[in-house]
Amino acid sequence: TIPEDVRAHMDFILNLDDFPKPAAMEAAYRVKSHAKSSAPAPLTDELVTPTSLASYYNIQKPWAGANTKSSMAVFECQNQYYTPSDLTTFQQKYNIPVKAVANVTGGNQSDEPGLEAQLDVQYIGATGLNVPLTFWYQTGGLFDPFPTIIAKYVAAVASDPEAPLVHSMSYGLGESNIAGTP
């Protein structure tokens, strides 16, 4: 929760993008990681799942009321798209109510999905049930400067009176890659 006196001076928050370190996940779920072993982890050894995230961050069901004014979006660019059928498969695998993306802004080429976009749509939807999800694609090619794409995105969101209230952007460096962070 952001204090009211701080919220008035805030536009957005950056660099909240690292998953808990494996040791923290091991302690929280009493699971054994294979990180110290030279043997590859079995395919069933999943530390980061919708269930584990809900437990670790104490996200309570139903995560949002059905009559809420909440809204959320994932930011995508540089040819990152999602496939609705893969989203349904993910929701069924983790016993999440099947719910499609509510809105697509900027387009989606579902026949050319990208791993980043797929994960973004799957996991924000899994942690924000009952919150309408917008897939927001910002145009810009693979070789366009990333700051230019971001500036276009911020301008588009600011000029859209119906823009979602929460936006997730998972592009960039993890906190552990930024100087001065533990």
N, C-alpha and C positions, 0 to 999 in steps of 0.2 A: 504494500500500500504506500502510495506517495503522499506525504503530508500536503495539506491544502496550500500552505504558504509557499511550498516549493513548486507545486503543480502549475501555478500561475506563470512561472518563469521557465517552463520546460516545453520544448518542442518535440524532442524525441530522445531515446536512450540508445546508446551504442555499446557494443562489445559485451553483451550478455548472451554469449553464444556457445560456451563450452558445456558439454555434458559432464556430469560428475566424473571424477577420476575413477578408474576401475577399482582401486582400493576402497573408495567410499561406497561404491556399488556393492562390492563384496561384503563389506561390513553390514550394510543396510539389508541385504537380502540373504546373507549367509550362504553365498554361492562361491564356488571355487573358480577363479580365473585361470586360464591356461597361458596367461601372458608370460609367466616365468618358465614355462615349459617350451621345449623346442618342438613339441608335437602340436600340430594344428588343432584348434578348438573344434569340437564336434559341431555339426550344423545346428544342433538343438540347444547349444549353449549361448543363449541370447541374454545379454545383460541389459540392453536398452530396448524395452518394449513399452507399449502403451500402459500396460499394467504396472511395470516397474517404475515408470515415470510418475504415474498417479500416486503410487505408494511413497516414493522418495520425496516428492514435493507436496505430499498431503493434499492432493487434488480430490475433492469429495464429489461423489456422484450426486446429482446428475450433471455436475460441472457448470451448468447454467440453466436457469429456468426457461421454459418454452416461450414465455411471454416477455422475455428480456429485450432491451434495446441494444444489446451487445452486438458487435459485428467485428469481423476480423478478415485479414487478407494476407496472402503470401505474395511477396515481390519476386518476380522472376525476370530474367533477361538472357541475352546471349544464347538463344536457341534452347532454352530449358522449358520443356512443356510436360504435361502430365496426361496419363491415359485414364479415363473414367473407369474402365473395366479393371485396371490394376488397383485403383482405389477401392472398388467393391471387394476384390479378392483380399486385400489387406484388412478391410473391416470385418469380413467374414472370418479370416484366420484368427483375429484377436477378439472375436465375439463383441464387436462394436456395432451398434445399430447402423445399418447401411444408410448413408446420407450422402447425396451428391453435392458437388460444389454448387453453391447457390448462384454465383455470378462469375462471368469471365469478362475481364476488361483488357483490351489490347490483343485479344486473340489467343488461341491455343491450337497447336498442331499435334493432336493426340496420336497421330501415326508416327511421330518422331519424339517420343518421350525422352526426358533427360533424368538421370539419377537424382540430381539435386532437387529438381521440381517435384519428382515423385515423392521423395522423402518429406519435403516441406508440406505438401498437401496432406499426406497420410498422417503425419504426426501432429500438425496443428489441429486437424480435424479430430484426432483421437483424444486430444487433451481439452478441446473446446466443444464438446458435444452440445447440441442445441443452439450453437452460435452460427449464424449464417457465414459461410466462407466465400470469399472472393479470390479468384485466381487473377492476379494483376500482372500482366506481361507488359514490360516497358520495351519499346522497340529500341534497337541499337545493335549493331553487328558485333561479331566476335572481336573486331579490331577497333571499335570505338572506345575512346577513353572511358574507363569506368566512372570517373567523377562526372562526366557529361551525361551518362545514362542516369546516374543518381539525381543530378540536377533536374533532368526532364521529369523523372518520377516524382520528386518532391513537388515540382510545379503542378504536375497533373493532379496529384492528390489534393494539394491546397486549393485548386480551382474546382474540385468536384464536390458539390454540396451533399452528395450521397455517399461520399467516400467512407469506407469502413473505419471504425474507431481505433482498431489495433492492427498494426502491420508488422509482419515478421519478415526480416531480411536475413538470410543465412549466408550471404556472401561476405568474404573478408577473411581476416585472420582470427584465429582463436585467441582468447585472452593470454594464453601461455606463450604466444608468439609476439606479444607486445612488450617492449622494454619496460622494466619496472614492475611487472606483475609476477606473482609467485608461480 
